[in-house]
Structure formats: structure tokens, C-alpha cells
Amino acid sequence: MSLESLTQLEQKIVTLIDAFKTLKQESDNLREELEDKTNNINSLQSERDSLQNELSALKGTLDERQKKLDVAAERIQEILRKFESIGQ
């Protein structure tokens, strides 16, 4: 093998090593980005679950209050009927 051939081979090897380093850095960057996005997704899912629990609790409270309002409205209707019967 001639010196020129060895020099060309060395240049090709250096080029391949540089390309490998670049690809490895890109791969590391993509892995880091993926990890960040996964963490963000997990955080959003946790927040969504928390909000769903809060919404369920609020619906339960709303249902309870609506029942109390219905009972109060019924009592008021009874009182109004009694007043109407007295006035007749």
C-alpha cells in the first residue's frame, strides 16, 4: 500500500469518525428532547387527573346544593299554598 493510499484511508476514517460523533450528538440531543417531552406529558397527565378529580368533587357539591334548593323550593311552594288557602 502506498503512502497516498494510506493518507486517503486516514482521511476517510477521520471523516467517518467525525460523522459518527455528529450523529451521536444528534442522538443524545434527541434523547434529551424526548425525555423532556415525556416529563412534560407526565406532568400534563397528572394535572389533568387532578382537574378531573376536582371537577368530580364540584359536580358532587353542585348536585348536593341543587337537591337542597329543590327541597327549599318545595317548602316555599307548600307555604305559598297554605297562604293561598287561608286567603280564600
CORGI-V988843 format. One record per residue. N is the residue number from 1. RES is the residue in one small letter. PHI is phi in whole degrees, -180 to 180 (* if undefined). OMEGA is omega in whole degrees, 0 to 359 (999 if undefined). NEAR is the number of other ideal C-beta (glycine too) atoms within 10 Angstrom. Layout:
<<N,RES,PHI,OMEGA,NEAR> <N,RES,PHI,OMEGA,NEAR>>
This chain:
<<1,m,*,183,6> <2,s,-84,179,7> <3,l,-62,179,7> <4,e,-64,179,8> <5,s,-64,178,9> <6,l,-66,178,10> <7,t,-65,178,10> <8,q,-64,178,11> <9,l,-64,179,11> <10,e,-63,179,10> <11,q,-63,179,10> <12,k,-65,179,10> <13,i,-65,178,10> <14,v,-62,178,10> <15,t,-62,179,10> <16,l,-64,178,10> <17,i,-63,178,10> <18,d,-62,179,10> <19,a,-63,178,10> <20,f,-62,180,10> <21,k,-61,179,10> <22,t,-62,180,10> <23,l,-64,178,10> <24,k,-64,179,10> <25,q,-64,178,10> <26,e,-62,178,10> <27,s,-63,178,10> <28,d,-62,178,10> <29,n,-62,180,10> <30,l,-66,177,10> <31,r,-64,179,10> <32,e,-64,178,10> <33,e,-63,178,10> <34,l,-63,179,10> <35,e,-63,178,10> <36,d,-62,181,10> <37,k,-68,177,10> <38,t,-64,177,10> <39,n,-62,179,10> <40,n,-64,178,10> <41,i,-62,180,10> <42,n,-61,178,10> <43,s,-64,179,10> <44,l,-65,178,10> <45,q,-65,178,10> <46,s,-64,179,10> <47,e,-64,178,10> <48,r,-61,179,10> <49,d,-61,179,10> <50,s,-62,179,10> <51,l,-66,177,10> <52,q,-66,177,10> <53,n,-64,179,10> <54,e,-64,179,10> <55,l,-63,178,10> <56,s,-61,179,10> <57,a,-64,179,10> <58,l,-65,177,10> <59,k,-64,177,10> <60,g,-62,178,10> <61,t,-64,179,10> <62,l,-62,179,10> <63,d,-62,179,10> <64,e,-63,181,10> <65,r,-65,180,10> <66,q,-64,177,10> <67,k,-62,178,10> <68,k,-63,177,10> <69,l,-64,179,10> <70,d,-63,179,10> <71,v,-65,180,10> <72,a,-64,179,10> <73,a,-64,178,10> <74,e,-65,179,10> <75,r,-63,179,10> <76,i,-62,178,10> <77,q,-61,179,10> <78,e,-63,179,10> <79,i,-63,179,10> <80,l,-63,178,10> <81,r,-63,179,10> <82,k,-65,178,10> <83,f,-63,180,10> <84,e,-66,180,9> <85,s,-70,178,8> <86,i,-71,182,7> <87,g,-74,183,6> <88,q,-87,999,5>>
